Amino acid sequence: MNTGRNTPLIGTYQVTDRLGTGGMGVVYAGTHPTLRRPVAIKTRRRSGDPSETLQFERFLQGAILQAELDHPYIARVYDYVVTENLQALVMEYLGGGSVEDWLSEAGGPLPISVAIEIGVRAAEAMSFAHAKGVIHRDMKPGNLMLVDKGVPETVRVTDFGVAKAPERSPDLTVVGAAIGTVWYMSPEQFNGDRATPGADVYSLGATLYEMLTGQIPFESAQTAEVFKRFLDGAPPPPILSLNPYVPPALAAIVDLSLALDPRERLPSAASLSLLLRAVAAREGIILGGTVSRRLLSTMDRDAFGDLLGSVPGGIGRELRTSWSLFEDQMHQVGEQSGSSFGAADSGEITSVSISPLSLFGDFDDDDDDEDQTIVMRIGPIEEE
């Protein structure tokens, strides 16, 4: 860190406060010297340690991957700074704290509507990242930050420090090493296996579980408990036993996200997002809108029906009812807006074009109706 006459500097950015300590170093608040735009500056102190090269490359890779993900629910990267003593990633300033902070202050579960709102946005962000070939590998409440405290619509996914793009980025992990945070880590990550997008689905499920119950999906926070549950193939404590106010269909969706066998897990972050929206519709919860005016999805409808039908008993019927209601609403909105929601034969693409203005609310900062289009795949995740 350089020092100016009055204010410490990181590169050309003026440091105004120390925000906390991250996985690789210290995070500061700062401002652009000319634009006066507030920023967050994530730093890593460089050293002569033998692992320096690996740590340097991992930090840089995370910065590159996050910078290319231009999405409204992913923290934006503004700059990258390297000096003799440190690396720094300059990002959007998120002054509302994290979901982890929110849970700590609440001392228990968050409101159902808040959990669904955050879950939808995080899942849509991960769907976008997965479409770009990027796996986060460390989804958790601490990596979901808010622009405004207590406003779930302002959530952003951040910290891609251990993210991976298997097809185009080098493997910077030790063979067999577990990457992630243990209480939110999928069994395959815990075993040191190669991560797939399904690992992020599991971690999102674990995050939703904690938002809905106020506790992690284990009997205790001991690593041995994690290992034991994975080894025994035991499910987490039932959500409804910890919070009976959670809609059963929502609990079932989280259970599907937390399936220990990736083949039994929800097939994608997109399917998680849309199922959460379906439950919100069933429960009369009005979600904030996306920046997009159109939500396009490709769906193997038969496979999706099989997925819902695989949930036993009444919960499966409730999930199917929620989804049918959601489909009906999308049909109605499509008719009102002149858009289309058509069913395709098996193997063909089914497109959903809806206006979040009337269904989900409007969260645009401009008057342009033709914003970014989000494309989400709902089909099964294929092994790479």
Summary of the structure (lengths in Angstrom):
residues: 384
radius of gyration: 21.1
end to end distance: 41.2
largest distance: 69.4
contacts: 1234
relative contact order: 0.10
helix: 40%
strand: 16%
